[in-house]
Amino acid sequence: MTEWQSFDDLFNSILSHAPELPDVERFEFLKMSLKGEALSLVSHLALTATNYSSAWKILRSRYGNKRDLARIHLDALLANQKVKANDGTSIQTQINTILENTAALDNLDFVTRQWSPLLVHVVEKHLDYELRARWELVVGDNHYLQISEFVDFLRTHLRSAEIYSTCTSVDRSDSVSKPHKSAKQPNFKPRSSSTVLATTSSHSPVKPCPLCNAPHSIRLCKQFTDKPPNERFNIAKTHRLCINCLGFGHSSMSCTSKYKCQLCKRSHHSLLHFDATTAATTSSDYVPSGSVPHAATCLVRGQPQSVVLLSTALVDVYAADGRRHVLRALLDCGSQASFITEKACCALMLRRYHSPVSVSTFASTVSTCVRGKCSINIVPCGLQAPSVSTDVSIISKITGPTPQSPLITGQWTHIQNLPLADPSYNIPGAIDLLLGADLLPSIYLDGLQRGLVGEPIAMNTIFGWVLLGPMDSCDRSSITTMCLTISEPLDSLLKQFWELEELPITCHLSPADLAAEQLYQSTTTRLSSGRFVVSLPFLKPLPLLGDSKTLALQRFKALEFRLNRNNTLKTQYAEFIRDYLTAGHMELIPPAEHGNPYHYYIPHHCVIKPDSLTTKLRVVFNASAKTSAGISLNESMYTGPKLQPDIQRVLLRARLWKYLFCIHG
């Protein structure tokens, strides 16, 4: 039935080129073109000229019913077909379905554009979770959606899905190898893209370290991290590593990593920062850049020459598409739950669900509401097992950079040969994940290494050895322990809020407005009668405006012609001009001044407002009329500052009152 319209148009178009063809032959060609049910409908008709039109009536009544055709196309649009983010075939099928059926409905005189919001509501339900979330971000607050916008959205993601399919089929090394059957599989659905949180992400198999040939990244290499920054830089250049992420196969110019040095925010890795040691040794009053305005401390007692190391580790976390991303985790035995930052959750594209939980700190005086929960699967960097699966709460921020400033590491003999879980433990970095006491029993292993007094201890975990405890260092302005911070007082936050919301009191004038103000202040005088006398604020003293009398006279003659046809209007105009002259608002020009080139004749006309309760006629003077020189009186003077109040202030003040009065001045 859906092919009938095309057949009807094509058949009649072909036969229209042979108008002399008799109907009996047309009927023969029609039968030869039909098959199946359509042929059986007309097979009983004899091959005569009169039956040709009867055959067309039968066929059109069976296949040309617009209501039946519309129902078929609407059913195709309403059919439940799942559109997946990584499946280019399903996206293309959905695009074809929408375009074909909406075009067919338009040909049937159904204006689909008028009910586009209804169509969008139907077809957007076919999207999977990821595509639906992206569609909602694109839509925003738009409440009247067109079906063409939805098709453009699908076309955009069709290209990304095709590129994703091509990359995964050509280079399987770009996608993570699935864990063995004995290891727990991450329970996530595949998605189309991911955002890297750390400088590099570990995939299996891992390229050997160029320095020691061990199966780990160079940033995890003990030999590399023990060297000073200048030697690390030379090693990276020798082995042609990316200066920004220490990765293989690309330069720093083509590096896709969005992360920069944590110390100077420049485009190089934090391990290659030269000034870290210098800043820590030469200045006893070092304050880290970008420090937050509140103190972060939980110590009751502390030595001013000692800082406390927190247990941090680099871990791999599975994203929704199966890829692994490196996150920096903080091991906190004082927390009853585990947490992840919202930034990390969005980058991993994890499915979140509602969780009405609040987090409290000291004596439950400060609480933070979580933004949902999600499930994650954690494994050590570069390994497939062991894996830890858990539910974590989502919060906007766990803590500030840890440590707060670069630390000078000592020659601690008890950890020299230990594979550290976080080789850059002494360099400030963001915390993406907090592993609480609910997971620590599954993370800690047997093994504890102690050093001398003032040296941190090393504890063995499935991620490697983590450091914890005090260490001697230079003086710091604040000390951080674990992940608890002391917020600013409420009154200080309210003060900042009102300072941001308050409008500026001072009004900044332009140079031209300042010149106009100074001119009025220096030339304004007051007569004994109480009237003020001011000078016209000309841009240039005594400007030659040109001939203005000709235009003013033409306008007056046109006005006079109009007044002669309306005696009432003429009387009102004459009365207004007499009052204007009597009040001293204008005066007659002496005959000797008629040819003065510095005079400006202002054209005028009258305006009638019959519904006015006071003055039904008023005269309007047009000082913007141009003279023979191409300028007007208004253009030759300063405009001065705006006398009306700022509309933003008016609107904000209007919100303070229940009723408003509006007048026209």
N, C-alpha and C positions, 0 to 999 in steps of 0.2 A: 504493500500500500504506500510506503514511503517513496517508492520509485515511480509512482504513477505520474506525478506532476511533471517530472523530467521527461518521461516517455510521451506524455500528451503534447508538451511544447515542442519536442524534437520532431515528432511525427508530423504534426501540422506545419511546422516550419519547412520541412523537406518537401511536402506536397504543395506548399504555397508557391513553389517555383515552377509547378506544372499546372496552371489553372485550367488548361484544356483537357486534363485527364478526367474521364467520366467516373461517376461515383461507384460503378460496379467494379472498376479496376482498383479504385481506392479501397473498397471493401476487401478485395483480394489481398492487397498489400497489408491491410490491417490484420487479417487473419494470419498471414505469414509471419507477422511481427509478434504475435501473441503465443503464449505457451501456458501450460498448467491450468490453474483455475480460471484465469482470464480468457483463455481460448475456449474452455468448456462453457462459459457464460454466453458466448455468441455462436457456438458451433451449430445450434439448432436453427439458426436463421439461414434462409436460402440466400445464395449469392446473387442478389439483385440490387439495383441502384437504390430502391426505396428502403431497403433494410440497412443501408450504410449509416444513415442518421439514427436508426433505431439501435444499432450496435453501439454507437457512441453514447447514447443515452443510458444504456444498460451499464456500460463500463464506467461512465462518470458517476452514476448513482451508487455504484459499488465501491469504487476506489477514490472518487473525488469528493467524498464527504469531509468538509473542513473540520467538523467536530471530531470525527474519528481520527483524522490526521493529527489534530492538535492533541488529542488524548495520547496518541503514540509518542509524540515528541515530549510531552510533559512527563510521561512515565519514564522515558529515557533520562530526563533530568533528575527525576526523583529516585531513580534506582540507586541503591546503596552500594557504592564502589569505594573501597578504601584507597586513599591517596597517601603514599608514604614518602617521607622526605628524601630517602636515598634511592627510591625506585623511579627512574626517569620514565619508564614505560607507563606506570600508573598516572604520573603527572601529565604526560602527553595524551593519554586516553581521556583524562578528565577535560583537558583543553579542547580536544576534538569534539567530545560530547556536548560541551557548552556551545561552541561555535556553530556546529552543524544544526543542533536543535533550535537554538535561538534564531538563526537565519531562516530556518524552515518556518518557524512561527511568525516571523516578520513577513515572509512571503504569503502567509495565510491571513494577512491583515491584522495580526495580533501585535500590538506595539509593546514589545518586551521591555523597552527602555522605561516605560512608565511603572513597571513592577520589578525593577532591578533590585531594590532592597529585599523583596521577598525571595527572588532567585538566589541572591547572595546568602541569605539566611539558610536556604536549603542546601546549597552546594558546599558551604563552609563546614557543614557537619561531616562531609566526606574526608576531611583532612585528619591526619594523625595528630598526636599530641604536639609534636615539635612544629609541624607546619602551622597548626592552629595557633600556637603561641607566637610564632613569627608574624602571622597574619594580624593578630591583635595588636602587635607593636606597630605594624604599618598603618593600621586603621586609625589608632588613636581615638580622638573624640569625634571623628566624622560619623554622623548619624544617617546620612543619605548616601549609600554606597551604590556604585554602578557595577554592573557585571563585567564591564570592560576593565575596571581596576582589578577585579579578582583574577581575570585572565592574564593581565600583565604581571601580577604577582606570581602566578604559576609559571609563566614563561621565564621569569628571572630565576626561580629556583630549579627550573628544568635544566638550565645550563650548568648550575652547580652540581646537580645530581648526575649529569652525564660526565662531568669532569671527575667527580668522585668515583664513579664506576670504572672510568678509564684508568685512573691512578691505582685503584685496588687490584685491577686485573693485570696491569703491566708490571707493577712493582709491589709484590706482596710483603716486602720488607718494611714498607711504610706503615702497614697495619700490624698491630700487636699479635704475637703468636698466642693462640688460646692455651690456657693452663691445662696440665695433664688431667686425666679423668679423676685421679686421686685428689687433685686440688679442687677447691670449691669455685665454681664458675660464677662470675659476676652476673647478677640478675638484672641486666639492663637491656633495653631495646636499642638497636643501632640508630645512630643519628648521623647527620650529614657533615658536620664540621665541629671543630673544637678549638678552643683558645688555650695556648700554652701559658701556664702560670709561672713556671720557673724558667731559668735560662735555657736549659735543654731538657728534653724528655727522653727517658731511657726506653729503648725498644729491644726486643730479643730477635736475633742475636746482637750482642753489644760488640762494637769494634774495640780491638785491644788498645790499651793505653799506649801512646807513642813513646812514652818515657820508660816504662818498665815492662811493656808487652803483657800486662795482666788484663784479664777480662773485665775492665771497668773504665769509666770515663776518666779523663785526665784530671778533672776537678775533684775527683774522689781519691786521686793518687796521693799517698803519703809523701813520696819523694817530691812531688810537685808543690804541695802545700807547705812543706818545710822550708822551701827556698824563699829568699827575699823577693819582693815584687818585681825588681828589675830583671832578675834571672828568669822569673816566670814569663815575663814579657818576651825575653829573647827566645825561650823555649817555644812559646806559641808562634813566634815569627819563623823560627827554624823549621818547625813541622807544619807550617802553613795552616794554622788553626785560625778560626774566626776570633777576632779580638773581643767581640761583643758577647758571644755565648760559648767560646772554646769548643765549637763543633767542627766537624770535618766537611769538606766538599763545597764550601762557599766562603766568600769574603765578608768582611764586616759591612761593606756597602750593600750587599744583597741579603743581609741577615734579616730574617722575618721576626726575630724576637723583639718584643716591645719593652723589655726590661733593660735598664741601664745600671751604671754603678750606683750602689746604695750610698756612697759617700759623697761623690761630687755630681751625681746625676748626669754624667757624660757617657758617651757611647763606648764603653769598654766594660769588661767583667770586673766584679768587685775584687777578685783575686789579683788583678793586674793594676790596682790602684797604688801609686807610688807614695802618696803622702800619708798613708795610714799610720806607718811607724813614726814618721816625723811628727805628726800631729799629736801622737800619744806620748812622745818623750820630751818634746821641747816646750810644751805649754801645760802648766799645772792648772790653768783656768779654762780648759777646753770645754766648749759648749757645742754639742752636735747641731748641725744645720737642720732646719725644719723641726726644731724641738717644739713639742706641744706646750700650750700655756698652763697646763696643770701638772702638779707633781705626781709622779708614779712611784709610790713607795709602800711597803708593807712591813718595814722593819721597826721593831721596838727599840732595839739597840744595834749599833753598827760602828765599825771602825772607819774613820774617814779615809784611810789609805787602803781599804779593801773593798772589792766588789764581789758579787755573788754570781757564779755561772748557773744558768738554768739548763735543764736537760732538753736539748733540741736534736732533731734527727730529720734527715731528708728521706722521704718515703715516696713510693709510687702509689697513685690512686687511679683506679679504673674510671674512665669517663663513660658517658652513656653510649658512645659509639664503639667502645671496646679498647680505645687507645689508653695509654698510661701517661700520667702527668706527674711531674715531681712537685711535691708540696713540702713546705717546711713545717714540721710538727713540733709542738711543745708538750713534753710529758709532765703532767701535773697530778701528783698523788693527792692534792688537796681539793680536787674537783670531783663531784659526784657523777658528772656526766661528761660527754665529749661534745666538742663544738667544731664548726667549720665556718669560715667567713662567707658572706653572701657573694663576694667577688669570686671566690674559688668555686662555689656551688654553681654560679652562672656559667663560668668557664667550662666546667665539667658537664654542663647541661643535664644535671641530675633532676629527676622527678621529685618534687617536694610535696609534702602534705601538711595539713594544719596541725598545730600543736600548741594549745593554750598554756604555755609554761613561761614562768618568769624566773630569772636567775638573780639570786641575792648574794651579797658579799658580807662584810662585817656587820654582825648583829642585825642583819636583814634591813639595814638602813638604806641601802642603794640597791635597786632592782632593775633588771633589763629584760624586756620582753623579747623572746625569740621570734624569728620570722619563719617558723615552720621547722620541719624535720626532713631528712633524706637518708637513704641507705648508701653506704660506701663500702668498697672492698679495698683493703690496704695490703701491699706486699713490699718487701725490701727492694731497694733500687737495683735494677738489673737482674732480679731473680723472679722465679715463678712461685716459689713457696718459701716459707709458710705464708699463708694469707689470713687476714683478720677481717671479718665482716661485722659491721655494727651500724646502728642508727645514731646519727649525730644531729644536734640542734644547730640551726642556722642563725647567726648573729652578724651584725654589720661589721664589727671589729672585735678582735680578741684582745690585743694589746698593742702597744707601740713597737717600734723597731727593737729587736732583741739581739745582742745587748744594745744599750742606748748609744754607745760610742765605741770606736775601735779599741780593742784591748791588746796589751803587750803580753804575749804568751811566754812563759818561762821554759827552761829546758827541763821538763818534767820527765825523769827517767822511767817512771812507772807506766807511762802511756806511749812511749816512743814507738813501740812496735804494734800498737793496737789499731785495728781498722775502725776509725771513728765513724759514727753514724752521721755526723755533720762536720766535715772537715773545716768549714768556714764558721765555726762556732764563735770565733772572736770578732767577726765582722758583722755590723748591724744589718739586720734583714727582717723582712715582714714575716709574721706568723700566720699561716693559712689554716692550721689545724691544731686543735687542742685535744690530746688524748688523756682522759681522766682515769680515775681509779676503777671505773667499770671495765677498762681494757688492759690496765697495767699488768694484772696477773698473767695475761696471755702474751705479753710483750717481753717482760723481764726473763732472763735466763740466769743460770748459775754463773757466778763470777763477779768478783769485786776487787778492784785494785786501789790501794791507798798509797798516798805519797806522804810527804812531810807536812808539818803544820803550815797552814796557809796555802796548801795546794789542793785542787779539787780531786774528788774521787772519781773513778771510772766504773760504770756499771754496764754489764753485758746485756744486750737486748737482741731481738731478732733482726733489728735494723743495723746493728753494729754497737760499738761502745759509745755511751753517752757520758758527758761530764757534768758534775754537779758539785757545788760547794764554793767556798770563798777562795779568792786568789788575790795576791798582792798586785796593786796597780796604782796608777797616779790618781790624784784626787778627782772626784766627779761631783757635779752639782746635785745629782740625785741618784738614787739606787733603786733598782727594780728587782722584785722577787716574784716569781711565778707570773701570774697574769692578772693580778688584781690592781686596780688603779683607784686613786682618790679623785673624785670629780670636783669640779669647781662648785662653790656654793650657789644655791639657787638664786640668791639676790644678784650675784654677779652675772649669771646667765640672763636674768630678766633685764638687767641694765644693758647688756649687749644687745638684746632683742629690741628694746625701745630705741637705742641709739641707731640701729639699722633702719627701724621703721620711721624715725622722726625725719621730717622734711627739713632741708637747710633753711635757715632764717635769712641769711645774707642773699642779696640779689646781685648777680654779676652782670655789669653793664658792658656793652661793647664800646669801642673807642668813639664811634659816632654818637652813641647815647650819652657818653660822658661829655662830649663837646657840646651837645644840646643842653645838658644840665648846667654846665658852666656858663653858657651864653645866657640862659634865663636868670641865673643867680647874679650875673654881673650887670644885666641891663634892666631888670624888673624894678619899677618904681611904683609908688602909691601916691595918688593925688589927695588933696585935702577933702575931696568929696567921698573918699573911701575906695574909689576905683583903682584898679591896678593897670599900669601901662607896661606893655612888653614889646620887645622888638621881634620881628619875624626872623626865625632861625635859618638864614640863608647859608648855603654851603660856601658860597663865595660872596663877598661884599658887593652889593649893587650889580647883580647879574643882568646882562642884556638878554631879555626874554624874547625879543622879536615882536612882530605884529600880532596882537591878540584881539584888536578891536574889530577886525573884519569878521572873524568867526562869531564873536559875541553879538555883533549886529545881525548876522544871518539868523542866529538862534532866536534873537528877540523878534525879528520880523515873522519868523515861523510861529512863535508864540502869539504874536499880535493877530495873525490871521486866524489862529484857533480861537482866541478870545472874542473876536468880532462875530463868531457864529454862535456864541453862548453868552448872553447878557448877564446871566446870574454868575457865571464863572468870572466874567470880566469885572463885575462889581466886587466880588470877593478878592480878586487879585489886586485891584487898585487899592482896596482897603488895607490889605496886607503890606503893600509897598509903602503906603503913607505911614502906617504904624512903624515900619522899619526905619523910615527916615526920621520920624518924630523922636523915636527912642535913641537916635544917635548912632545906630549901628552902621549907617552909611551916610555919605554926604555928596552933594553935587560937585563935580569937577569944574574949577574955573576954566574959562575959555583959553587962557594962556597955557594951561597944562595939557591941552588935548594932544599935542604932538610929542609929549615926553616919552622917550624910548624905554624908560625904566618903569612905566606904568603897565599894569596887567588888568585887562578887562575880563571879568569872570562871567562866562555864560551861565544862564539860569533858565529854569523851567518850573512850572507849577505841577503839584501832585494833589490829586483829589482823593479823599477818603470819606465817602458818604456815611460810613458807619461810625465815624469818630464822634465822641460825645462833646469834645471841646473844639478843636480846630479842624474843620472839614477840608480846608485848603492850606497848603504850605508851599513855600518856594524853596527849591533846592538849587544851590550854587555848585557848579562843577569846576573846581580848581584843578582837575586832572586833564582838562582840555588842552591840547598842545597848540603852541603858537606856530608862526611861520618858521621859527628856528628849530622846531621839532621837539621842544621841551615844554613842560607844563610848570605851573607854579608849585605844585606839590613836589615835583621831581627836583626842583632847585632848592628845597629846604630839608633840614633834618626832620626825620620822623619822630625822634625822641623815644624814650623807653616806653614799654607797654604799661598802660595805666590799669588794665584789667588784672585781677589776681590770677595766678597760675591755675589752670583748670584741674590739675592733679590735687592741689590743695583744697580747692572748692569741693571736689568729689569726696575727698577723705573727711573733710569737716561735715559734709552732708550726712555721712553715715552715723554721726553722733546723735541725730535728732530723728524723731518719729515723723514729723510733718515738715514739709518744705513749701515755701512760697516763692513763686517765680514771677518776675515782673519784666516788662519790656521797656528799656530806657530809650 
